[in-house]
Amino acid sequence: MSKYFVLVALFLVGTSCGAPDTISAPPSTTAAAVSTTVAPTTTVPPTTTAAPTTTVPPTTTAAPTTTTTTTLPPQAPTIAELLALDRPLNIAHAGGDQDYPHSTMYAFSQAVAAGADMLEMDVRITADGVLVVHHDNTAEGTTGMSGSITQTTLASGSVKTVADLSLEELQVLDNAYWWSPTCWPCRELNDDQYPFRGVRTGEVAPPEGFTADDFRIETFRSIAEAFPGLPLDIEIKDEGALASQAIDALIAILDDLDRRDSVVVVSFSSDIVAEFKAAAPDVATSPGTDELVAWVLGGEPLVGHLVVQVPPFYGDIEVLTESFFDAANLAAVEVWVWTSETTQEAADFYAEMLTIGVDGIITGRPEVTAKAIADAQ
């Protein structure tokens, strides 16, 4: 979820061929004449007439049957099927941003290889109306605006946002510029601590099996097409009119790819979630902040959702209390937890979350989480 910062007061309590055969006649038999004085007449037996030749028609060999097999792409389980697995889910946050560069095709590929059950991602709309997978309002946080764009600020001096830039402008940027395995998202490390910096721009060779394009800001469609067998957890990050554009773009892509039943859509804004549900009521959602607060604090029913997604703590206040799980059980919703601090991205913490009964971990370390889930079974 918004996993760089916690925006919401809600979280005080919870947010697949024989040749023809011929029969030959025997030879004719002729009697020999024996001379005597008076030779009695010897009757010669009649000539044996050959039986007629019988010709067997050639055997017709059937032409071999040709079978054409069409291999269909894998199909993601529906969200209902996913939840019916009745085990904790390994949900790769931004592709597993603690182990791989945030929101890159490389990261999502590695997360799948590591055993992720589901891919979590944030989406925003570009200046030319393309839905991209990106967390922040600007591109600075992951790219350092280090591509070939010459003007990265507006006339006012403020940094251009994703909505100010075209897809072409965004995709020349190095989306692994600031990622480091030792400290993400630290900015003060030595250059050699950022191992994928320069791959996108051609200064550094990509890992075997990958290309420079795997380290750019990617479109949502490309990610969804690349992983047809994985369900997706999608957070709409835009607000206002931009959010409406993002909703329209998202629904169009889900329809094109027949993915309405294999995604969960969420936003911190309950208004945006409501707008999305009005446009696509058959798509699974998680509630926004206001709706969660009304449910947990106000006792209002939580209707129309299958999952709630919350952090374990809000400041020093524990969210995942026994009463919260009781409320979730009554509302028949799954509880997915996202970490609110980097220090929580560890095996011990994942194990603790599994022990208290969370149904899914939105994790920055999908490989570690896969092991924790296996150990807990």
QUIMO-V104321 format. One record per pair of residues at least 4 apart in sequence whose C-alpha atoms are under 7 Angstrom apart, sorted by the first residue. I is the first residue (numbers start at 1). J is the second residue. D is the distance in Angstrom with one decimal. If there is no record, write none. Layout:
i	j	d
I	J	D
I	J	D
This chain:
i	j	d
1	235	6.7
1	338	6.5
2	6	6.8
3	339	6.8
3	340	6.0
5	340	6.9
6	340	7.0
8	289	6.5
10	14	6.2
10	15	5.8
10	289	5.9
10	292	6.6
10	293	5.2
11	15	5.0
11	310	6.9
11	311	6.9
11	314	5.5
11	319	6.2
12	314	5.6
12	317	6.2
12	319	6.0
13	296	6.9
13	319	4.5
14	310	5.6
14	319	5.0
14	320	6.6
14	324	6.9
15	289	6.7
15	292	6.0
15	308	6.4
15	309	5.7
15	310	4.0
15	311	6.8
16	74	5.7
16	75	6.1
17	58	6.5
17	59	5.1
17	60	6.9
17	61	6.9
18	58	6.4
18	59	6.2
19	58	6.2
20	55	6.1
20	56	4.9
20	57	6.0
20	58	5.8
21	55	6.1
21	56	5.7
22	53	6.1
22	54	5.9
22	55	5.8
23	53	5.7
23	54	6.3
24	53	6.8
25	50	4.4
25	51	5.8
26	50	6.6
28	47	5.6
28	48	5.7
29	47	6.2
30	44	7.0
31	44	5.4
35	39	6.3
74	228	6.0
74	229	4.9
75	228	5.7
75	229	4.6
76	228	5.9
76	229	3.8
76	230	4.9
76	231	5.5
76	262	6.2
77	81	5.7
77	82	6.0
77	231	6.6
77	262	6.2
78	82	6.1
78	261	5.1
78	262	4.3
79	83	6.2
79	261	6.3
79	262	5.2
79	263	6.5
80	84	6.2
81	85	6.7
87	359	6.8
88	358	7.0
88	359	4.6
88	360	4.9
88	373	6.8
89	117	6.1
89	359	6.3
89	360	4.3
89	361	6.3
90	116	5.1
90	117	5.2
90	118	6.6
90	360	6.1
90	361	5.6
90	362	6.7
90	366	6.5
90	369	6.4
90	370	6.3
91	116	5.8
91	117	5.8
91	118	4.7
91	119	5.6
91	120	6.3
91	360	6.8
91	361	5.8
91	362	4.6
91	363	6.0
92	96	4.9
92	111	6.4
92	116	5.9
92	118	6.3
92	119	5.0
92	120	5.6
92	362	5.8
92	363	5.2
92	364	6.3
92	366	5.7
93	97	6.4
93	119	6.7
93	120	4.9
93	121	6.6
93	362	5.4
93	363	5.1
93	364	5.4
94	102	5.5
94	103	4.6
94	120	5.5
94	121	4.9
95	102	6.5
95	103	5.8
95	107	4.8
95	108	4.2
95	111	5.6
95	119	6.3
95	120	6.8
96	100	5.9
96	107	6.5
96	111	6.2
96	363	6.2
96	364	4.0
96	365	5.2
96	366	5.9
97	101	5.6
97	102	4.5
97	364	4.9
98	181	6.6
98	184	6.5
98	364	4.7
98	365	5.8
99	181	6.2
99	364	6.7
99	365	5.7
100	107	5.0
101	107	5.8
101	176	5.3
101	179	5.5
102	107	6.7
103	107	6.4
103	121	7.0
103	133	6.4
103	134	6.5
104	108	6.5
104	214	6.2
104	215	5.4
104	216	6.4
104	217	6.5
104	218	6.6
105	109	6.1
105	214	4.8
105	215	6.5
105	218	7.0
105	223	7.0
106	110	6.2
106	214	5.2
106	215	6.4
107	111	6.1
108	112	6.3
109	113	6.4
110	114	6.1
111	115	6.5
111	116	5.6
111	366	6.0
112	116	5.0
114	366	6.2
114	367	4.8
115	366	6.8
115	367	6.5
115	370	6.1
116	366	5.9
117	230	6.8
118	230	5.6
118	231	5.1
118	232	5.6
119	230	6.9
119	231	6.6
119	232	5.0
119	233	6.1
120	232	5.9
120	233	4.5
120	234	6.0
121	133	6.4
121	233	6.3
121	234	5.2
121	235	6.3
122	133	5.5
122	134	5.5
122	135	5.2
122	234	5.8
122	235	4.7
122	236	6.0
122	237	6.3
123	131	6.4
123	132	5.5
123	133	4.5
123	134	5.5
123	135	6.8
123	235	6.2
123	236	5.3
123	237	5.9
124	131	5.6
124	132	5.5
124	133	6.5
124	134	6.3
124	236	6.6
124	237	5.9
124	238	5.7
124	246	6.3
125	129	5.7
125	130	5.5
125	131	4.6
125	132	6.2
125	163	6.0
125	242	6.7
125	245	6.9
125	246	5.4
126	130	5.2
126	131	6.4
126	162	5.6
126	163	4.4
126	164	6.8
126	165	6.0
126	166	5.6
126	167	6.3
127	163	4.7
127	164	5.1
127	165	5.2
127	166	5.0
128	166	5.3
128	167	6.9
130	167	6.7
131	219	5.9
131	220	5.8
131	246	6.5
131	249	6.4
132	218	5.8
132	219	4.1
132	220	5.1
133	217	6.8
133	218	5.8
133	219	5.7
133	220	5.5
135	237	7.0
136	141	6.9
137	161	5.6
137	162	6.0
138	160	6.4
138	161	4.2
138	162	5.3
139	143	5.9
139	145	6.3
139	161	6.8
139	162	6.4
140	144	4.4
140	145	5.3
142	175	5.4
142	176	6.2
142	177	6.1
142	178	5.4
142	179	7.0
143	173	6.1
143	174	5.1
143	175	4.6
143	176	6.3
143	177	5.0
143	178	6.4
144	177	6.5
144	178	7.0
145	173	6.3
146	173	5.8
146	174	6.2
147	172	5.4
147	173	4.1
147	174	6.0
148	172	6.5
149	169	6.6
152	159	6.0
152	160	5.6
153	157	5.6
153	158	5.4
153	159	4.3
153	160	5.0
154	158	5.5
154	159	6.2
154	160	5.9
160	164	5.6
161	165	6.7
165	169	6.0
165	170	6.4
166	170	6.2
167	171	6.0
168	172	6.7
170	217	6.5
171	216	5.4
171	217	5.3
172	216	6.9
173	216	6.3
174	198	6.8
174	200	5.1
174	201	6.5
174	215	6.5
174	216	5.8
175	215	5.6
175	216	4.9
175	217	5.8
176	196	5.8
176	197	5.7
176	215	6.1
177	194	6.9
177	196	6.8
177	197	4.5
178	185	6.6
178	187	6.7
178	194	6.4
179	184	5.8
179	185	6.3
179	194	5.8
180	184	5.4
180	193	6.0
180	194	4.8
180	195	6.8
189	193	6.1
198	202	6.0
198	203	4.8
198	204	5.1
199	203	5.9
199	204	4.5
199	205	5.8
199	206	5.5
199	212	5.5
199	215	7.0
200	212	4.4
200	213	6.3
200	215	5.4
200	216	6.3
202	212	6.8
206	210	5.9
206	211	5.6
206	212	6.1
210	214	6.4
218	222	6.8
219	223	6.6
220	224	6.1
221	225	6.0
221	253	6.5
222	226	6.0
223	227	6.4
224	228	6.1
231	262	5.0
231	263	5.5
232	262	6.6
232	263	4.7
232	264	6.4
233	263	5.7
233	264	4.8
233	265	6.1
234	264	6.1
234	265	4.8
234	266	6.2
235	265	5.8
235	266	4.8
235	267	5.3
236	266	6.4
236	267	5.3
237	267	6.7
238	242	5.6
238	243	4.6
239	243	4.7
240	244	6.7
241	245	6.4
242	246	6.2
243	247	6.1
244	248	6.3
245	249	6.2
246	250	5.9
247	251	6.1
247	276	6.2
248	252	6.2
249	253	6.3
250	254	6.2
251	255	6.1
252	256	6.2
253	257	6.1
254	258	5.7
254	259	4.7
254	260	5.5
255	259	6.4
255	260	6.6
259	263	6.8
260	283	5.5
261	283	6.0
263	283	7.0
263	284	6.5
264	283	6.9
264	284	4.8
264	285	5.0
264	286	7.0
265	284	6.4
265	285	4.7
265	286	6.4
266	273	6.2
266	285	5.7
266	286	5.0
266	287	6.6
266	288	6.9
267	272	6.5
267	273	6.0
267	288	5.6
268	288	4.6
268	289	5.4
269	273	6.4
269	288	5.0
269	289	6.1
270	274	6.1
270	287	6.4
270	288	4.0
270	289	6.0
270	290	5.8
270	291	6.1
271	275	6.1
272	276	6.1
273	277	6.1
273	287	6.7
273	288	6.4
274	278	6.1
275	279	6.5
276	280	6.0
277	281	4.5
284	305	6.5
284	306	6.6
285	305	5.4
285	306	6.7
286	305	5.5
286	306	6.7
286	307	5.3
286	308	5.3
286	309	6.9
287	291	6.0
287	292	6.2
287	305	6.7
287	308	6.5
288	292	6.3
289	293	6.2
290	294	6.2
291	295	6.2
292	296	6.1
293	297	5.5
293	298	6.8
294	298	4.5
294	299	6.4
294	300	5.6
295	299	4.9
295	300	4.6
295	301	5.8
295	302	5.8
302	331	6.2
305	333	7.0
306	333	4.9
306	334	6.3
307	333	4.9
307	334	4.6
307	335	6.0
308	333	6.5
308	334	6.2
308	335	5.2
308	336	6.2
309	335	6.1
309	336	4.8
309	337	5.6
309	338	7.0
310	336	6.5
310	337	5.0
310	338	6.0
311	337	5.3
311	338	4.9
311	339	5.6
311	340	5.9
312	318	6.3
312	319	5.4
312	320	5.7
312	337	6.5
312	339	6.7
313	317	5.5
313	318	4.6
313	319	5.1
314	318	6.5
314	319	6.7
320	324	6.0
320	325	7.0
321	325	6.5
322	326	6.2
323	327	6.2
324	328	6.2
325	329	6.1
326	330	6.3
327	331	6.2
328	332	6.0
328	333	5.4
328	334	6.9
329	333	6.4
334	359	5.9
335	358	5.5
335	359	5.2
335	360	6.6
336	358	6.1
336	359	5.6
336	360	4.4
336	361	5.7
336	362	6.8
337	358	6.9
337	360	6.3
337	361	5.2
337	362	5.9
338	361	6.2
338	362	4.8
338	363	6.7
339	344	6.1
339	345	7.0
344	349	5.8
345	349	6.9
345	364	6.4
345	365	6.7
346	350	6.3
347	351	6.1
347	368	6.1
347	369	6.8
347	372	6.4
348	352	6.2
349	353	6.3
350	354	6.3
350	369	6.5
350	372	6.6
351	355	6.2
351	372	5.8
352	356	6.4
353	357	6.5
353	358	5.9
354	358	5.6
365	369	6.2
366	370	6.0
367	371	6.5
368	372	6.3
369	373	6.1
370	374	6.2
371	375	6.0
372	376	6.2
373	377	6.5
